[in-house]
């Protein structure tokens, strides 16, 4: 079972990935890759939400 500290670190790591996805999208011209990075960032946001719920519960 993951402890609170482990979950908080995982959230921070995922947030870093989310920032990287946004940077990747901004570096590319309008293309399919931009939409892939946006989708990736949205998926990571969902994962963060689930982990924060776990911390509250």
C-alpha positions in Angstrom: 0.0 0.0 0.0 1.3 3.4 -0.9 1.7 5.9 1.9 0.7 9.6 1.8 4.3 10.7 1.1 4.5 8.2 -1.8 1.3 9.5 -3.3 2.3 13.1 -3.0 5.6 12.3 -4.7 3.8 10.5 -7.5 1.5 13.5 -8.0 4.5 15.8 -8.2 6.1 13.5 -10.8 2.9 13.4 -12.9 2.7 17.2 -12.7 6.2 17.4 -14.1 5.1 15.1 -17.0 2.1 17.3 -17.5 4.3 20.4 -17.8 6.6 18.5 -20.2 3.6 17.6 -22.4 2.5 21.2 -22.5 6.0 22.3 -23.5 6.2 19.6 -26.1 2.9 20.8 -27.6 4.0 24.4 -27.6 7.3 23.6 -29.4 5.6 21.9 -32.3 3.8 23.5 -35.2 0.1 22.8 -35.5 0.1 19.0 -36.2 -1.2 15.7 -34.9 1.6 15.6 -32.4 0.2 18.7 -30.6 -3.1 16.9 -30.1 -1.4 13.9 -28.8 0.5 16.0 -26.2 -2.7 17.7 -25.2 -4.4 14.3 -24.8 -1.5 13.2 -22.7 -1.7 16.2 -20.5 -5.5 15.6 -20.0 -4.9 12.0 -19.1 -2.3 13.0 -16.6 -4.7 15.6 -15.1 -7.2 12.8 -14.6 -4.6 10.6 -12.9 -3.7 13.5 -10.5 -7.4 13.9 -9.7 -7.7 10.2 -8.8 -4.6 10.3 -6.6 -5.8 13.5 -4.8 -9.1 11.7 -4.1 -7.2 8.8 -2.6 -5.3 11.2 -0.3 -8.6 12.8 0.9 -10.3 9.4 1.4 
